[in-house]
Amino acid sequence: MTNQERRDSTRTRILASARDRFTSAGFDATSVADICAASGVSKGAFYHHFPSKQAVFVALLERWIAELDESVQSAAARNEPVPRRLENLAGLVGQVSELGSGQIPMFLEFWRQASKDPDVWRLTIDPYRRFREAFAALIQEGIEEGSLRPVDPDAAALVLVSTGVGLVLQGALNPAEPRLPDAGGQAVRMLLGGLEKEASHES
């Protein structure tokens, strides 16, 4: 293993252990010592990779956002009618919440810390703005291609994004609900019933 591979492995272990600790105990109750013990690294190794506990938290948030951004861009760019692309984007609700792997507490921890830290707030709120803009652009494209009724694209995008956020919160309240992983697609299909031209009987 090269030095770079060892450094990458150490950083990955720190991030994974921090995610687990933040998920189980919360950000405030987790110390650098806790993360070091869980990841099997010294404090010196920790501070070689991250200047603080908050830097680890921000790195986790940035990685989650980057993965989600990539998925949104990929789904939005498909060569399909707009209603189908919107359904594909709805499937990202499951990715956001990661219902099956118990990561909802970490997702909520992002929100909780955002209420106290301007930097975390900016990182957390920016993706919602981008997703809302992406949905609005898609809806406008659907109007222009004739697959969607003329509506206010930004208002419709707000409804779609709010539905996704609401489903994530529902997952936090009742993670055992068996229908939640598929609820995003179902919700968008219901909303599309009011947006698609065919459903409105317009020519």
C-alpha positions in Angstrom: 0.0 0.0 0.0 1.4 3.4 -1.0 1.5 6.4 1.4 -1.3 8.0 -0.6 -3.4 4.9 -0.2 -2.7 4.7 3.5 -3.7 8.4 3.8 -6.9 7.8 1.8 -7.7 4.8 3.9 -7.2 6.7 7.2 -9.4 9.6 6.0 -12.1 7.2 4.9 -12.1 5.4 8.3 -12.3 8.8 10.1 -15.3 9.9 8.0 -17.1 6.5 8.4 -16.6 6.5 12.2 -17.6 10.1 12.5 -20.8 9.5 10.5 -21.7 6.5 12.8 -20.9 8.6 16.0 -22.8 11.6 14.8 -25.8 9.4 13.8 -25.9 7.5 17.1 -24.9 10.3 19.6 -25.3 13.5 17.7 -22.7 16.1 16.8 -22.5 17.9 20.2 -22.1 14.7 22.2 -19.3 13.3 19.9 -15.8 14.3 20.6 -12.6 14.1 18.5 -11.5 11.4 21.0 -14.6 9.4 20.3 -14.0 9.5 16.6 -10.3 8.5 17.0 -11.3 5.6 19.2 -13.9 4.4 16.8 -11.7 4.7 13.8 -8.5 3.4 15.4 -6.4 6.5 14.6 -4.4 8.8 16.8 -5.3 12.4 17.4 -2.3 13.4 15.4 -3.5 11.4 12.4 -7.0 12.9 12.9 -5.6 16.5 12.9 -3.4 15.7 9.9 -6.6 15.2 7.8 -9.1 17.5 9.6 -8.5 20.7 11.6 -11.6 20.1 13.7 -14.6 18.0 14.4 -16.7 20.4 12.5 -14.5 20.0 9.4 -15.3 16.3 9.5 -19.0 17.1 9.7 -18.8 19.5 6.8 -16.9 17.0 4.7 -19.7 14.4 5.3 -22.3 17.0 4.3 -20.3 18.0 1.2 -19.9 14.4 0.1 -23.6 13.7 0.6 -24.5 16.8 -1.4 -22.0 16.0 -4.2 -23.5 12.5 -4.6 -27.0 13.9 -4.6 -26.1 16.6 -7.1 -24.7 14.0 -9.5 -27.8 11.9 -9.3 -30.1 14.9 -9.9 -28.1 16.0 -12.9 -28.0 12.5 -14.3 -31.8 12.0 -14.0 -32.6 15.5 -15.3 -30.4 15.0 -18.4 -31.9 11.8 -19.6 -33.4 11.8 -23.1 -36.9 11.2 -22.0 -40.2 13.1 -21.8 -40.3 15.5 -18.9 -42.9 13.6 -16.9 -40.7 10.5 -16.9 -37.7 12.4 -15.9 -39.6 13.9 -13.0 -40.6 10.4 -11.9 -37.0 9.3 -12.0 -36.0 12.3 -9.9 -38.7 11.3 -7.4 -36.7 8.1 -6.8 -34.0 10.2 -5.2 -36.1 10.6 -2.1 -34.9 7.1 -1.1 -31.3 8.1 -1.7 -31.7 11.3 0.4 -33.1 9.5 3.4 -31.3 6.2 2.9 -34.3 4.6 4.7 -32.9 1.1 4.6 -29.5 1.9 6.2 -30.5 4.0 9.2 -28.9 7.2 8.0 -32.0 9.5 8.6 -30.6 10.6 12.0 -27.5 11.9 10.3 -29.6 13.7 7.7 -31.6 15.4 10.5 -28.3 16.2 12.3 -27.3 18.2 9.2 -30.5 20.2 9.6 -30.1 20.6 13.3 -26.6 21.9 13.0 -27.7 24.2 10.1 -29.9 26.0 12.6 -26.9 26.9 14.7 -24.0 27.4 12.2 -24.2 29.8 9.2 -21.6 27.7 7.2 -23.5 24.5 7.7 -26.8 26.3 6.9 -25.4 27.6 3.6 -24.2 24.1 2.6 -27.5 22.6 3.6 -29.9 25.1 2.0 -28.0 25.6 -1.3 -28.9 22.1 -2.6 -32.6 22.7 -2.0 -32.3 25.9 -4.0 -30.5 24.1 -6.8 -33.0 21.2 -6.8 -35.9 23.7 -6.9 -34.3 25.4 -9.8 -33.7 22.1 -11.6 -37.3 21.1 -11.1 -38.6 24.5 -12.2 -36.4 24.2 -15.4 -37.7 20.7 -16.1 -41.3 21.8 -15.6 -40.8 24.8 -17.9 -39.3 22.4 -20.5 -42.4 20.2 -20.1 -44.6 23.1 -20.8 -42.7 24.0 -23.9 -42.7 20.5 -25.2 -46.4 20.2 -24.6 -46.3 17.4 -22.0 -47.3 19.6 -19.1 -50.1 22.2 -18.6 -49.1 25.8 -18.3 -48.4 26.4 -14.6 -46.1 28.5 -12.5 -42.9 26.4 -12.8 -41.4 27.7 -9.5 -44.6 27.1 -7.5 -44.8 23.5 -8.9 -41.1 22.9 -8.2 -41.6 24.1 -4.6 -44.5 21.6 -4.1 -42.3 18.8 -5.5 -39.3 19.6 -3.4 -41.5 20.1 -0.3 -43.1 16.7 -0.9 -39.7 15.1 -0.9 -38.6 16.8 2.3 -41.8 15.9 3.9 -41.3 12.2 3.0 -37.8 12.3 4.5 -39.2 13.7 7.8 -41.9 11.0 7.7 -39.2 8.5 7.5 -37.5 9.9 10.6 -40.8 9.8 12.5 -41.8 6.3 11.4 -38.8 4.5 9.7 -40.6 1.2 9.9 -43.3 2.3 7.5 -43.0 -0.2 4.6 -44.4 2.1 1.9 -41.9 5.0 2.4 -39.1 3.8 0.0 -41.6 3.9 -2.9 -43.6 6.9 -1.7 -41.6 9.5 -3.7 -42.4 8.0 -7.0 -46.1 7.6 -6.0 -46.3 11.2 -4.8 -44.9 12.6 -8.1 -47.2 10.4 -10.2 -50.1 11.8 -8.3 -48.9 15.4 -8.7 -48.2 14.7 -12.4 -51.9 13.8 -12.7 -52.6 17.5 -12.3 -49.7 18.7 -14.4 -49.8 16.5 -17.4 -51.9 17.7 -20.3 -53.5 14.4 -20.9 -54.8 14.3 -17.4 -56.4 17.8 -17.8 -58.1 16.8 -21.1 -56.6 19.8 -22.8 -55.7 19.6 -26.5 
